[in-house]
Amino acid sequence: MEKFNKLTGVAAPLPIINVDTDMIIPKQFLKTIKRTGLGKNLFDEMRYDDKGNEVPDFVLNKPAYRNAKILVAGDNFGCGSSREHAPWAILDFGIRCVIAPSFADIFYNNCFKNGILPIKLPQDVVDQLMKDAENGANATMTIDLEKQEITRPDGGVVAFEVDPFRKHCLLNGLDDIGLTLQKASSIEEYETRLRTSQPWLAA
């Protein structure tokens, strides 16, 4: 998993509440178990019309936001089914931070496991950041995970909270497998002892 330390990029505004995982990545795109290639179908039903043409008014189709790295969203983001393809699609598009007043629990946890930083902030603060994000190409923000700060386009700073263990994992690029591999030597020592003391179990 790629490390997350400091992220600077354009923030795209998505002022919609209850964005569920089917809106993020519709069910017909869940056939793959690869984490790549889903970005083109992120928000598919909002980004494209019935003929597959881009909807010009959708935020990620606008020139200023095509390379957005941050998403400022409405309340209860990521609700619905628990599909991990949702953060995969967001990450594959290039977005590494989602800011919202609240998130669905499973989606929130899946973000950390896939290198995305979900930031919860009070509604009034999100409203301010949403207005910043509406400034198009000028909507550049910096997310500093180490300092737990968001620097707004005007230079103002917003502090945010994050669980210390999840912060450690993001800063060091550790997903569940990475955390396990940190104990590789201990696991190998245990298996060696097991083969010696109880060889029938290791057969």
N, C-alpha and C positions, 0 to 999 in steps of 0.2 A: 504494500500500500504506500502511495506517495505521501511523504511528510507534509504536514500543514504547519507553517510558521506565520508568514505574513503574506497576505493576498491583496493585490491592488488591481482593481478593474471596474468596469462599468456595471452599475446596478440596474436591473430591469424591474419595473413596477408591475405587480400582478395583484391588483386590489380586489381579489375575489375570496370570499370566505368558503370554508368547507371544500377546498380542492381535494378530491379523493384520488386514490392511486390509479383508478381507471381513467381519470382525466389526465393524470401525469403520463401514463403509458397504457393505452387500451389493451384489453385482454388478448386480442388477436396477435399481439407482438410478444407473447410470453412463451413461445415455443422454444426459444433459444436458452441455453444455459451459459452463453458467453456474456461477459460484462461489457463488451464493446459492440458498436453498431446500432445501439438503441437511441442515440442522441437525435438522429434524424426523425424519429417518431415521437419525441418528447412533446406532450400536449397535442398529439396528432389531430384530434377531432376539432381543436380550436385553431390549429395552424394551417390546416388544409381543407379545401372544400370537397364535395363529393367526387370531383374529377381529379383530385390530387394536386390541384393548384394552390399555391400559397394564398392565404387570406391576408391582404395587405395591412389590415388594421390590427392584426394580432401582434402583440408587443415584440415577440422574438423574431418576427418577420420584418420589422422595421430596421433600416440600415444601422441606426445608432445602437441597437441592442443585439445584433446578430452574434457578437462575440462577448456577450455579457458573462461575467464570472460570478455575479452575486444576484440573488433574487430576493426582492422584498415582497412578501405575500400577506394574505389575509389570515384571519383566525382559523384554527383547527386544520392547518395544512397537513396533507398526507393521510387523511382519514380514509376509511374504507378497508379493503382487503389488505393483507399483510405482505403483498408481493414485493420481494427485494428488487425486482426489475425497476421499480420506481426510482430509488436512488441511483441505480446503474444508469438509467436514461439521463437523469439530471447531470451526473458526473461526465458521461460520455459527450453531452452537449458542450461541456466546459464550465458548468456552474459548480463552484466548490463551497459556496456558503449560501444558506437560505435563512432569511430573517423574517420572523412572524411573531404574533402575540402568543400563539400556542401551536403545538404539533400533536398529531396522534402518536401515542407512545411507541408502537412498533416501528413506524416510519422514523421517528426520532432516533431510536436505537440503531436502526439499520444505517442511518446516515453516518454515524460515528464509525461503524464497522467498514464503511466503504470510502472513508477519507473526505467526507463532507461535514462541514461545521454548521449545525443548525443552532441559531441564536434566538432565544426567547427574550422579548422585551415588552414593556407595557404598551398598551394600544396607542397612547398619545405619542410615545417615542417612535413607534413604527409608522404612525401617520406622518411624522416629520421626515423620516427617512424615505417614505413613499413619495413625498413631494420632491425631495432631492432627486430620487430616481426618475422622476418625470421630466428631468432636464436633459434627457437624451444623452448625447455623447459627452456632455459636461457632468454626467452623473457618476463621477469616479469616486469610489470609496476605497479605503484601506482597512483591512481586517487584520489586527495584530493579535494573534492568539496568545503569545507569551504575556503581553501586557493586558490582554482581555479588553481591548479598546477598538472602537470603530471610529475612524477619522472621516468626517463628512466632507463633501466637496468644498465647503466654505472654511474648512480647517477646524471646525468644532469637533469635540471628542465625546463619544458615548461609551460608557463602560458597560460590560456585560458579564454575566456569571456563567461558569461552566464547571461541571464536575471535575475535580482534580485528576482522577484516574483517566477519564475520557480525554482530558487535555493532554496528559502524558502520552496516551496512545497516539493521538493525532500528531503531536509534535515529533514523535519518534517513528511515525509510519507503521504502527503496530496494529494489525487486525488480529482476529482470534488465533489464526495460524502462527502469526509472528510472535504473539505472546507465548504460545506453546513452545516454539522453537528456542525461546530464551532459556528454557529448561532442558534443552536437548542433552546436555552432559549429565544431568541428574537422571533423566529418563534412561539413558544408555547405561549408567551405573546400576540402576535398579534392574534392568533387563539382564545385565551380566550376573548379578547376584542371584536372580531368579533361575537362570540357566544352570547355575552351580548348585543351589540349594534344593530346587524343585524342577529338575530337568524334564519331568513328565508333563509339566504345564507349558513348557516352552517348545515342546515337540510339534 
